[in-house]
């Protein structure tokens, strides 16, 4: 292409008119052989080139003459623009005036117009002013081939490049590529095929894809043609193994405790109302349960006891204590049922694992597990029938998150050794309705077994339970920290019983009790529950406040002289 259409070289269009046609550059051979060897490359970079004008070599014209020369036998095809009669080219070699270029080779200096052109891929630039062109050396005109050096670079795209147009100014040596070696098309790059390894990899991938698709199609065809049944299908036999469990596991503990747990069904004798609960067998075939479970039978009802082996028998009340919500029942027959082991509730700590066993909602032999969530939780429980004659029970309870539901009442709460540490008695619910029942929300409460042991012994031996006390009357209107002793007599009683435990310890009316055995008191119910959980003769350390000063005292719990009898 011409310089005007080469955008990458940044050249401007020539100011001179382009003559029609373009010169052919042929090897400098005999005139008769030029037409047949135009495309043959020179043997080396020293090959001769023909006259650009196409004239035979005999005329002796140089292929590179001074620009603008037209009057001599070696006139250049690149005429000077605007020339009329002066044979001398406006671009003459220094020191010459006849327009004939010197044949001394080397460097020629031309004073030419300025060509603003960035350096292109051919490596030249025309900043204007004086230019220095490296031109080949020319000797005297002679017939025959004239050697010259070919341009030192190939075309931008390789292969055969067309020669530039005439009068293409601003070009130095090396402006055109040398003729291709090897004939026409020798400059084209050979086309390479795919690598053998790539072909093998493609074949492997195709094989894998075809295998997967074939397997999937077979599966879909087999599956779609089946009715969903497989006569030969089998999950295999169940794994074999022993059913024995470690004695300290939940299963091991449950296996030892369950035979001693019973279910109770209580009626009022008219078959209109009833109650149900749980219990456990202790020494000599007695059954311990809650008072609110059997209270209905105290008015002429009946009690049916069902053991873990599904055998049932009738039972009678030995004694009951509404103040502690405990009762003892004697079954007519025990069917060889083993007695349960009682533990020590004073050794229970928060976080101990516990197991609750009973008959929630009539489902006998139910086992649930949890931990001890808290200790000394004050709970007020009572007869679920709401009888006005029954006093409420004040319990300093063991709190657990083991699931306890209606029907678990009276059942045992055991530790990891299978020892009873509490009697399940109450649950906290979100329902405030008296007639409605709600399930476990993880807040269950049990009577400590140490209190249960004492009350059960008293009920079996005397038919009644002693009522622990310290001999004070509490101020129910007090809302401050701790518990305050009443300042005035109430219901015919003095604030502090004369010669009672509190009086002997130095407590007076109006004193505020802050702590009991290091436990900060929240209200009066907590103090009552703590005292009733103790046995008569137990000692308590009291911290109290009087006139802004804190004091301590030690007192001994006593039993009420006239406890309410609970006939069997």
C-alpha positions as CSV (number, residue, x, y, z in Angstrom):
1,X,0.0,0.0,0.0
2,X,1.1,3.6,-0.3
3,X,2.2,5.8,2.5
4,X,-1.1,7.7,2.4
5,X,-3.0,4.6,3.6
6,X,-0.7,3.4,6.4
7,X,-2.3,4.6,9.5
8,X,0.2,3.0,11.8
9,X,3.1,5.1,10.4
10,X,1.5,8.5,10.9
11,X,2.6,9.8,7.5
12,X,0.8,12.7,5.7
13,X,-0.3,12.6,2.1
14,X,2.4,13.6,-0.4
15,X,2.1,17.1,-1.8
16,X,3.2,16.0,-5.2
17,X,0.9,14.4,-7.7
18,X,1.2,10.7,-8.1
19,X,2.0,9.6,-11.6
20,X,-0.2,6.9,-13.2
21,X,1.0,3.4,-12.7
22,X,3.8,2.3,-10.5
23,X,7.3,1.3,-11.3
24,X,8.4,-2.3,-11.4
25,X,11.6,-3.4,-9.8
26,X,13.2,-6.2,-11.7
27,X,16.5,-8.1,-11.3
28,X,19.2,-6.5,-13.3
29,X,19.5,-9.3,-16.0
30,X,19.4,-9.3,-19.7
31,X,16.5,-7.5,-21.2
32,X,15.0,-10.6,-22.7
33,X,14.9,-12.4,-19.3
34,X,13.3,-9.8,-17.1
35,X,9.7,-10.8,-17.8
36,X,10.3,-14.3,-16.7
37,X,12.3,-13.6,-13.5
38,X,10.5,-10.8,-11.9
39,X,9.4,-12.8,-8.9
40,X,12.7,-14.6,-8.5
41,X,14.6,-13.4,-5.4
42,X,18.2,-12.2,-5.6
43,X,20.8,-14.7,-4.7
44,X,21.9,-12.6,-1.8
45,X,21.5,-9.2,-0.4
46,X,24.1,-8.0,-2.9
47,X,21.9,-8.7,-5.9
48,X,21.6,-6.1,-8.6
49,X,18.4,-4.3,-9.3
50,X,17.1,-2.9,-12.6
51,X,16.4,0.6,-13.7
52,X,13.2,1.9,-12.0
53,X,12.1,3.3,-15.3
54,X,12.2,0.0,-17.0
55,X,14.9,1.0,-19.5
56,X,17.5,-1.5,-20.6
57,X,20.8,-1.5,-18.8
58,X,22.6,-0.4,-22.0
59,X,21.5,3.1,-21.5
60,X,23.5,3.3,-18.3
61,X,20.8,5.0,-16.2
62,X,21.1,4.9,-12.4
63,X,18.1,3.7,-10.5
64,X,18.5,6.3,-7.9
65,X,19.1,9.7,-9.4
66,X,18.8,13.1,-7.8
67,X,15.2,14.2,-7.5
68,X,13.9,16.3,-10.3
69,X,16.5,15.4,-12.9
70,X,14.9,14.8,-16.4
71,X,17.3,16.1,-19.0
72,X,20.0,13.5,-18.9
73,X,20.1,9.9,-19.9
74,X,19.9,9.0,-16.2
75,X,16.9,11.1,-15.5
76,X,15.0,10.2,-12.3
77,X,11.4,9.2,-12.4
78,X,10.9,11.4,-9.4
79,X,10.6,14.8,-10.9
80,X,10.8,18.0,-9.0
81,X,7.4,19.7,-8.8
82,X,7.1,22.9,-10.8
83,X,10.2,22.4,-12.9
84,X,10.0,24.0,-16.4
85,X,13.3,24.6,-18.0
86,X,16.1,24.3,-15.5
87,X,17.6,20.9,-15.7
88,X,19.0,21.2,-12.3
89,X,17.0,19.6,-9.5
90,X,16.0,21.7,-6.6
91,X,17.5,19.0,-4.4
92,X,21.0,18.9,-5.6
93,X,24.0,17.4,-4.1
94,X,26.3,20.0,-2.6
95,X,28.8,21.4,-5.1
96,X,26.9,20.3,-8.2
97,X,25.0,22.5,-10.6
98,X,24.3,20.3,-13.5
99,X,21.8,18.0,-11.9
100,X,24.0,14.9,-12.3
101,X,24.3,13.0,-9.0
102,X,27.8,12.2,-7.9
103,X,28.7,8.6,-8.0
104,X,30.9,8.7,-4.9
105,X,28.5,6.8,-2.6
106,X,28.3,7.6,1.1
107,X,26.1,10.2,2.5
108,X,24.1,12.9,0.7
109,X,22.8,16.0,2.3
110,X,19.6,17.4,1.0
111,X,17.9,20.6,1.9
112,X,14.3,19.6,1.6
113,X,10.9,20.6,3.0
114,X,10.0,19.6,6.6
115,X,7.9,16.4,6.9
116,X,6.4,16.1,10.4
117,X,6.0,12.3,10.8
118,X,6.5,10.2,13.8
119,X,9.0,7.3,13.6
120,X,7.1,4.4,12.2
121,X,8.0,0.8,11.9
122,X,10.6,1.7,9.2
123,X,12.7,3.6,11.8
124,X,12.9,7.0,10.1
125,X,11.6,10.5,11.1
126,X,11.4,13.7,9.2
127,X,11.7,16.6,11.6
128,X,12.5,19.2,8.8
129,X,15.6,21.1,8.0
130,X,18.7,19.3,6.8
131,X,18.3,15.5,6.4
132,X,21.0,12.9,6.1
133,X,20.1,9.9,3.9
134,X,22.2,6.8,3.8
135,X,22.2,5.9,0.1
136,X,23.9,3.1,-1.8
137,X,27.1,3.8,-3.7
138,X,26.7,4.2,-7.4
139,X,29.5,3.8,-9.9
140,X,29.7,5.0,-13.5
141,X,26.9,4.0,-15.8
142,X,27.7,0.8,-17.6
143,X,25.9,-2.0,-19.3
144,X,25.1,-5.1,-17.4
145,X,24.0,-5.6,-13.8
146,X,24.8,-3.0,-11.3
147,X,25.2,-4.2,-7.7
148,X,23.5,-2.5,-4.8
149,X,22.4,-3.4,-1.3
150,X,18.7,-4.3,-0.8
151,X,16.7,-2.6,1.9
152,X,17.5,-4.0,5.3
153,X,13.9,-4.8,6.4
154,X,11.0,-6.9,5.4
155,X,7.5,-5.6,4.9
156,X,5.2,-5.1,7.8
157,X,3.3,-8.3,7.0
158,X,6.0,-10.4,5.4
159,X,5.7,-12.0,1.9
160,X,5.5,-10.1,-1.3
161,X,5.0,-6.4,-0.7
162,X,3.9,-4.1,-3.6
163,X,6.4,-1.3,-4.4
164,X,5.6,2.2,-3.1
165,X,4.3,4.8,-5.5
166,X,6.4,7.1,-7.5
167,X,7.4,10.4,-6.0
168,X,7.0,9.0,-2.4
169,X,9.1,11.5,-0.7
170,X,10.7,11.2,2.7
171,X,11.9,7.6,2.2
172,X,15.4,6.6,2.9
173,X,17.1,3.3,2.4
174,X,15.4,0.1,3.4
175,X,11.9,1.4,2.5
176,X,10.8,-1.7,0.7
177,X,11.1,-5.4,1.6
178,X,13.5,-7.7,-0.3
179,X,11.9,-10.1,-2.7
180,X,10.7,-13.3,-1.1
181,X,13.0,-16.3,-1.2
182,X,11.6,-19.5,-2.6
183,X,9.2,-18.2,-5.1
184,X,5.6,-16.8,-4.8
185,X,3.9,-17.3,-1.4
186,X,7.2,-18.1,0.3
187,X,6.5,-15.5,3.0
188,X,3.3,-17.2,4.3
189,X,3.6,-18.9,7.7
190,X,3.1,-22.7,7.5
191,X,-0.2,-23.9,9.1
192,X,0.2,-26.1,12.1
193,X,-2.2,-28.9,13.1
194,X,-3.3,-29.8,16.6
195,X,-0.8,-31.4,19.0
196,X,-1.1,-35.1,19.4
197,X,-1.4,-34.8,23.2
198,X,-4.3,-32.4,22.8
199,X,-6.1,-34.8,20.5
200,X,-5.6,-37.7,23.0
201,X,-7.0,-35.5,25.9
202,X,-10.0,-34.6,23.8
203,X,-10.7,-38.2,23.0
204,X,-10.5,-39.2,26.7
205,X,-12.9,-36.4,27.7
206,X,-15.4,-37.5,25.0
207,X,-15.1,-41.1,26.1
208,X,-15.8,-40.1,29.8
209,X,-18.8,-37.9,28.9
210,X,-20.2,-40.6,26.7
211,X,-19.8,-43.2,29.5
212,X,-21.6,-41.0,32.1
213,X,-24.4,-40.1,29.7
214,X,-24.8,-43.8,28.8
215,X,-25.0,-44.8,32.5
216,X,-27.5,-42.0,33.2
217,X,-29.7,-43.1,30.3
218,X,-29.6,-46.7,31.5
219,X,-30.6,-45.6,35.0
220,X,-33.5,-43.5,33.8
221,X,-34.8,-46.1,31.4
222,X,-34.6,-48.8,34.2
223,X,-36.2,-46.5,36.7
224,X,-39.0,-45.3,34.5
225,X,-39.9,-48.8,33.5
226,X,-40.2,-50.0,37.1
227,X,-43.3,-50.0,39.3
228,X,-41.3,-49.0,42.4
229,X,-41.1,-52.5,43.9
230,X,-38.1,-54.7,44.0
231,X,-38.7,-58.3,45.1
232,X,-35.0,-58.8,45.9
233,X,-34.7,-55.6,48.0
234,X,-33.4,-56.1,51.6
235,X,-31.9,-53.9,54.3
236,X,-30.1,-56.8,55.8
237,X,-30.4,-58.2,59.3
238,X,-30.5,-55.9,62.4
239,X,-27.1,-55.6,64.1
240,X,-26.6,-57.8,67.1
241,X,-25.4,-56.6,70.4
242,X,-26.0,-56.8,74.2
243,X,-28.7,-54.8,75.8
244,X,-26.8,-54.4,79.0
245,X,-25.8,-50.9,79.9
246,X,-23.3,-49.4,82.3
247,X,-24.7,-49.2,85.8
248,X,-24.0,-45.4,86.0
249,X,-25.6,-44.7,82.6
250,X,-29.1,-43.3,82.3
251,X,-30.3,-46.6,81.1
252,X,-28.5,-48.5,83.9
253,X,-30.0,-46.2,86.5
254,X,-33.5,-46.4,85.0
255,X,-33.3,-50.2,85.0
256,X,-32.6,-50.2,88.7
257,X,-35.1,-47.6,89.7
258,X,-38.2,-48.3,87.5
259,X,-39.3,-51.5,89.4
260,X,-39.7,-49.4,92.6
261,X,-41.9,-46.7,91.0
262,X,-45.7,-47.0,91.1
263,X,-48.7,-45.2,89.6
264,X,-51.6,-44.1,91.7
265,X,-55.3,-43.5,90.6
266,X,-57.4,-41.8,93.2
267,X,-61.2,-41.3,93.2
268,X,-63.5,-39.4,95.5
269,X,-65.9,-42.3,95.9
270,X,-68.6,-40.9,93.6
271,X,-66.8,-41.6,90.3
272,X,-67.2,-38.0,89.3
273,X,-63.7,-36.8,90.1
274,X,-60.3,-38.3,90.2
275,X,-56.6,-37.6,90.4
276,X,-53.5,-39.4,89.3
277,X,-49.9,-39.3,90.3
278,X,-46.8,-41.3,91.0
279,X,-45.0,-42.7,94.1
280,X,-42.1,-45.0,95.1
281,X,-41.7,-47.9,97.4
282,X,-39.7,-47.5,100.6
283,X,-38.8,-49.8,103.5
284,X,-41.5,-52.2,104.7
285,X,-43.6,-51.7,101.6
286,X,-44.8,-48.1,102.2
287,X,-45.3,-45.8,99.3
288,X,-44.3,-42.1,99.5
289,X,-46.2,-39.6,97.3
290,X,-47.6,-36.1,97.4
291,X,-50.4,-35.0,99.7
292,X,-52.2,-33.3,96.8
293,X,-52.3,-36.6,94.9
294,X,-54.2,-38.5,97.7
295,X,-56.1,-35.7,99.4
296,X,-59.2,-36.6,97.5
297,X,-59.2,-40.1,99.0
298,X,-59.1,-38.6,102.6
299,X,-62.8,-37.8,102.2
300,X,-63.9,-41.4,101.5
301,X,-62.3,-42.1,98.1
302,X,-60.2,-45.0,97.1
303,X,-56.7,-45.5,95.9
304,X,-55.5,-48.0,93.2
305,X,-51.8,-48.6,93.0
306,X,-50.2,-50.1,89.8
307,X,-46.7,-51.4,89.9
308,X,-44.1,-51.5,87.2
309,X,-45.1,-55.1,86.3
310,X,-48.6,-53.9,85.5
311,X,-50.1,-55.5,88.6
312,X,-52.5,-53.4,90.7
313,X,-53.7,-53.4,94.2
314,X,-55.7,-51.1,96.6
315,X,-54.0,-48.8,99.1
316,X,-54.8,-46.7,102.2
317,X,-53.5,-43.4,103.6
318,X,-51.1,-43.8,106.5
319,X,-50.6,-40.2,107.0
320,X,-50.3,-36.9,105.2
321,X,-48.8,-33.4,105.8
322,X,-50.3,-30.6,103.8
323,X,-47.6,-28.2,105.1
324,X,-44.9,-30.2,103.3
325,X,-47.2,-31.7,100.6
326,X,-46.1,-35.2,101.5
327,X,-48.1,-38.4,102.3
328,X,-47.5,-42.1,103.0
329,X,-49.7,-44.8,101.5
330,X,-49.8,-48.5,102.4
331,X,-50.6,-50.9,99.5
332,X,-52.3,-54.2,100.3
333,X,-49.7,-56.1,98.3
334,X,-46.3,-55.3,96.8
335,X,-45.8,-58.3,94.5
336,X,-42.1,-58.6,95.5
337,X,-41.3,-55.0,94.4
338,X,-37.9,-53.9,95.6
339,X,-37.6,-50.8,97.7
340,X,-35.8,-47.7,96.4
341,X,-32.6,-46.2,97.8
342,X,-32.8,-42.8,99.5
343,X,-29.9,-40.4,99.1
344,X,-28.8,-37.1,100.8
345,X,-30.2,-33.9,99.4
346,X,-27.6,-31.8,101.3
347,X,-25.0,-33.2,99.0
348,X,-26.7,-32.1,95.8
349,X,-25.1,-29.2,93.9
350,X,-26.2,-27.2,91.0
351,X,-25.3,-28.9,87.7
352,X,-25.6,-32.5,89.0
353,X,-27.4,-34.8,86.5
354,X,-30.8,-36.1,87.6
355,X,-33.5,-38.4,86.3
356,X,-37.2,-37.9,86.8
357,X,-39.4,-41.1,86.7
358,X,-43.2,-41.2,86.9
359,X,-46.5,-41.5,85.1
360,X,-47.1,-38.2,83.3
361,X,-50.6,-38.0,81.9
362,X,-51.0,-41.7,82.9
363,X,-48.0,-42.9,80.9
364,X,-46.4,-45.1,83.5
365,X,-42.7,-45.7,83.6
366,X,-41.7,-42.5,81.9
367,X,-38.1,-41.5,82.3
368,X,-36.7,-38.0,81.6
369,X,-33.3,-36.5,82.3
370,X,-31.9,-33.1,83.2
371,X,-29.7,-31.4,85.7
372,X,-30.1,-29.6,89.0
373,X,-30.9,-26.0,87.9
374,X,-31.0,-24.4,91.3
375,X,-31.4,-25.1,95.1
376,X,-33.5,-23.6,97.9
377,X,-36.1,-22.3,95.4
378,X,-39.1,-21.2,97.4
379,X,-42.3,-22.8,96.0
380,X,-45.8,-22.6,97.4
381,X,-47.8,-25.7,96.5
382,X,-51.1,-27.1,97.8
383,X,-54.1,-29.2,97.2
384,X,-54.9,-29.0,93.5
385,X,-58.6,-29.3,94.3
386,X,-58.4,-25.9,95.9
387,X,-60.0,-27.0,99.2
388,X,-60.1,-24.2,101.7
389,X,-59.4,-26.5,104.6
390,X,-55.9,-27.4,103.3
391,X,-53.1,-25.1,104.2
392,X,-50.5,-24.3,101.5
393,X,-47.2,-26.1,101.4
394,X,-44.0,-24.1,101.7
395,X,-41.2,-25.9,99.9
396,X,-37.5,-25.0,99.7
397,X,-37.3,-26.9,96.4
398,X,-34.7,-28.4,94.1
399,X,-35.2,-26.9,90.7
400,X,-34.5,-29.1,87.6
401,X,-35.0,-28.9,83.9
402,X,-35.9,-32.6,83.6
403,X,-39.3,-32.8,82.1
404,X,-42.0,-33.0,84.8
405,X,-45.7,-33.0,83.7
406,X,-49.0,-33.6,85.4
407,X,-48.9,-37.2,86.7
408,X,-45.2,-37.0,87.7
409,X,-46.2,-35.6,91.1
410,X,-45.0,-37.9,93.9
411,X,-42.4,-39.7,91.7
412,X,-38.7,-39.8,92.5
413,X,-36.0,-37.5,91.3
414,X,-32.8,-39.6,91.4
415,X,-29.1,-38.8,91.0
416,X,-26.6,-40.6,88.8
417,X,-26.3,-43.4,91.4
418,X,-30.0,-44.1,91.4
419,X,-30.6,-42.6,94.8
420,X,-33.6,-40.5,95.5
421,X,-32.7,-36.9,96.1
422,X,-36.2,-35.3,95.8
423,X,-39.9,-35.9,95.3
424,X,-41.3,-34.3,92.2
425,X,-44.0,-32.0,93.4
426,X,-44.6,-28.9,91.3
427,X,-44.0,-27.3,87.9
428,X,-44.0,-23.7,86.7
429,X,-46.4,-23.0,83.8
430,X,-47.4,-20.1,81.6
431,X,-51.1,-20.7,82.2
432,X,-52.8,-18.7,85.0
433,X,-56.1,-20.6,84.8
434,X,-56.9,-22.8,87.8
435,X,-58.8,-25.4,85.7
436,X,-56.2,-25.7,83.0
437,X,-53.0,-27.8,82.9
438,X,-49.9,-27.1,81.0
439,X,-46.9,-29.2,80.1
440,X,-43.3,-28.8,81.1
441,X,-41.4,-25.7,80.2
442,X,-38.2,-26.9,81.9
443,X,-39.1,-25.6,85.4
444,X,-39.7,-28.5,87.7
445,X,-39.5,-28.5,91.5
446,X,-38.9,-31.4,93.9
447,X,-39.1,-31.6,97.7
448,X,-35.6,-32.4,99.2
449,X,-35.3,-36.0,100.2
450,X,-33.9,-35.2,103.7
451,X,-37.2,-33.4,104.5
452,X,-39.1,-36.3,102.9
453,X,-37.3,-38.8,105.1
454,X,-38.1,-37.0,108.3
455,X,-41.8,-36.4,107.4
456,X,-42.3,-40.0,106.3
457,X,-40.9,-41.4,109.5
458,X,-43.1,-39.1,111.6
459,X,-46.2,-40.0,109.6
460,X,-45.5,-43.7,109.8
461,X,-44.7,-43.6,113.5
462,X,-47.3,-41.1,114.8
463,X,-49.6,-40.4,111.9
464,X,-48.7,-36.7,112.1
465,X,-45.7,-34.5,111.2
466,X,-44.0,-32.0,113.3
467,X,-44.0,-28.4,112.2
468,X,-40.5,-26.7,112.6
469,X,-40.5,-23.0,113.8
470,X,-38.4,-20.2,115.2
471,X,-41.2,-18.4,117.1
472,X,-41.7,-15.1,115.2
473,X,-44.5,-13.3,113.3
474,X,-43.6,-11.6,110.0
475,X,-44.6,-8.1,108.8
476,X,-46.5,-8.9,105.6
477,X,-46.4,-5.3,104.4
478,X,-42.6,-4.9,104.4
479,X,-41.2,-4.4,100.9
480,X,-37.5,-3.7,101.7
481,X,-34.5,-6.0,101.7
482,X,-34.7,-9.1,103.8
483,X,-37.6,-10.0,106.1
484,X,-38.8,-7.8,109.0
485,X,-40.3,-9.1,112.2
486,X,-43.7,-7.5,113.0
487,X,-43.7,-4.5,115.3
488,X,-47.1,-5.0,116.7
489,X,-49.0,-8.1,117.9
490,X,-51.1,-9.8,115.1
491,X,-54.0,-12.2,115.5
492,X,-53.4,-12.5,119.2
493,X,-49.7,-13.4,118.9
494,X,-46.7,-11.4,119.9
495,X,-44.1,-10.5,117.3
496,X,-41.6,-12.7,119.1
497,X,-42.6,-15.8,121.1
498,X,-41.5,-15.7,124.7
499,X,-38.7,-18.2,125.3
500,X,-38.8,-19.2,121.7
501,X,-35.7,-19.8,119.5
502,X,-35.8,-16.1,118.2
503,X,-36.2,-14.7,121.7
504,X,-33.4,-16.8,123.1
505,X,-31.1,-15.6,120.2
506,X,-31.8,-11.9,121.1
507,X,-34.2,-11.0,118.2
508,X,-36.7,-8.3,118.9
509,X,-39.8,-6.8,117.2
510,X,-38.9,-4.7,114.1
511,X,-35.6,-6.4,113.5
512,X,-34.9,-7.1,109.8
513,X,-33.5,-10.6,109.1
514,X,-31.0,-10.3,106.1
515,X,-29.5,-13.8,105.8
516,X,-30.0,-17.4,106.9
517,X,-26.9,-19.6,106.8
518,X,-25.3,-17.2,104.3
519,X,-28.4,-17.1,102.0
520,X,-29.7,-13.6,101.3
521,X,-33.5,-13.6,101.8
522,X,-35.8,-12.3,99.2
523,X,-39.2,-12.4,101.0
524,X,-41.0,-14.1,103.9
525,X,-42.0,-17.2,101.9
526,X,-38.4,-18.1,101.4
527,X,-37.7,-17.9,105.1
528,X,-40.7,-20.1,105.9
529,X,-39.7,-22.7,103.3
530,X,-36.2,-22.8,104.6
531,X,-37.3,-23.3,108.3
532,X,-39.8,-26.1,107.3
533,X,-37.2,-27.9,105.3
534,X,-35.1,-28.3,108.5
535,X,-35.6,-30.9,111.2
536,X,-36.4,-29.8,114.8
537,X,-33.1,-29.3,116.7
538,X,-31.2,-27.9,113.6
539,X,-29.2,-24.7,114.2
540,X,-29.4,-21.7,112.0
541,X,-27.1,-18.7,111.7
542,X,-29.0,-15.4,111.3
543,X,-27.7,-12.0,110.1
544,X,-30.1,-9.2,111.0
545,X,-30.2,-5.4,111.2
546,X,-31.4,-3.3,114.0
547,X,-31.3,0.6,114.0
548,X,-29.0,0.5,111.0
549,X,-26.5,-1.9,112.5
550,X,-25.9,-5.5,111.3
551,X,-25.7,-8.2,113.9
552,X,-25.5,-12.0,113.9
553,X,-27.2,-14.7,116.0
554,X,-27.5,-18.5,116.2
555,X,-30.8,-20.1,117.0
556,X,-32.1,-23.7,117.3
557,X,-35.3,-24.8,115.4
558,X,-38.0,-26.3,117.5
559,X,-41.2,-28.2,116.7
560,X,-44.7,-26.8,117.0
561,X,-46.4,-28.1,120.2
562,X,-49.7,-28.8,118.6
563,X,-49.3,-29.7,114.9
564,X,-52.5,-30.2,112.9
565,X,-53.3,-34.0,113.0
566,X,-53.7,-35.8,109.7
567,X,-55.8,-39.0,110.5
568,X,-55.4,-42.0,108.3
